Amino acid sequence: MPKHTTLWIGTRKGMFALRADARRRAWKLVGPQFLGHVIHHVVQDPREPRVVLAAAKTGHLGPTVFRSTDRGRTWTEARQPPAFRKATDGESLRAVDAVFWLTAGHASERGTWYAGTSPAGLFRSDDGGETWEPVAGFNDHPMHATWIQGPGSPIGQLLHSVRVDPRDTRHLYLGVSSGGVFESIDGGGDWRPLNAGVAADFLPDPDPQYGHDTHCLDLHPAHPDRLYQQNHCGIYRLDRPGERWTRIGAAMPRRVGDIGFPIVLHPTDPDRAWVFPMDGTSVWPRTSPEGKPAVYTTTDGGRAWRRLDRGLPRKQGWLTVLRQAMCADDELKNLGLYFGTTSGEIWASRNEGQSWACVARHLPQVFSVTAGV
């Protein structure tokens, strides 16, 4: 039976799905669902493809998670959404403002999910997203308030990019904006920063242990000792058991720079990755450099980068792509790449970025694009 790719799209005003034919030439837009609500992330469970979770911030329910067991046809709200524990005497009250990130747990742990929130909190569900419990090892770590300071992103502190080592259910990574990358080797019971070598141009210390603005972090699924991150201060690679990141974005063209939000990895080749650069100067909200959007790719672990812009606007393209809004499918012969823009478009490539086509327009601002089968 042929596979059919579905793109799950979270936007500022609801959720959509784009369903492809078997050749990924024709696309059908379905939705909206949750119209008017902010949908930060939609993820299909790779272990149980009929299950899909959506991280939402609603007008009447507040921050919550919705769950579907029929590939998005119907949805139910979590009985116990992510929430910080009650504050004790003398503690500052923490309340979840947004559920921002979702990650399916290890392949051997069916029903396990992780969620990241704003302000920066980590939560776990072991019943498929029905109920969520705070991960005390991170949320209540004695260094939490020291590691994570300030507002983080324009929408607040964000915990994102929760990654599970496919070899070890207890080995976890995550990213925080602002805070940096953190690692646990005991299933979340204890954590340590992992930021050596990463620039933090906005801090007085040129090489701090924490306080960095990680935009997106990924661990290679087939070679999990290789990590990449797109940071507020560049593109980096880390090869474990090494402890110090290398700024591979230094090889990007100087007029473009190496600042952006997403980074996407090839599913089998650890040397291949794609990024979407943005203007990293004082322009805010961010746009494509010079209004000329393009994807850049490396095939050698970041030693060199190549521009991929065939089919994209050659000028007057004042948009960017947020951290969850770029992804790949699992077609190994001709990998599909996809991204959604802040101007409400979805772009697709059936040939690993060599050419692009716009497959949906006029959507609300796109927060996330993920691929399912």
WOVEN-V455006 format. One record per helix or strand of 3 or more residues. SS is the DSSP state (hx for helix, st for strand). FROM is the first residue (numbers start at 0). TO is the last residue. If there is no record, write none. Layout:
ss=SS from=FROM to=TO
ss=SS from=FROM to=TO
This chain:
ss=st from=5 to=10
ss=st from=13 to=19
ss=st from=26 to=32
ss=st from=37 to=43
ss=st from=51 to=57
ss=st from=61 to=67
ss=st from=97 to=103
ss=st from=112 to=117
ss=st from=120 to=124
ss=hx from=135 to=138
ss=hx from=143 to=146
ss=st from=157 to=163
ss=st from=171 to=183
ss=st from=211 to=218
ss=st from=225 to=230
ss=st from=233 to=238
ss=hx from=247 to=250
ss=st from=259 to=264
ss=st from=272 to=276
ss=hx from=288 to=290
ss=st from=294 to=297
ss=st from=305 to=307
ss=st from=325 to=327
ss=st from=336 to=339
ss=st from=345 to=348
ss=st from=356 to=359
ss=st from=365 to=371
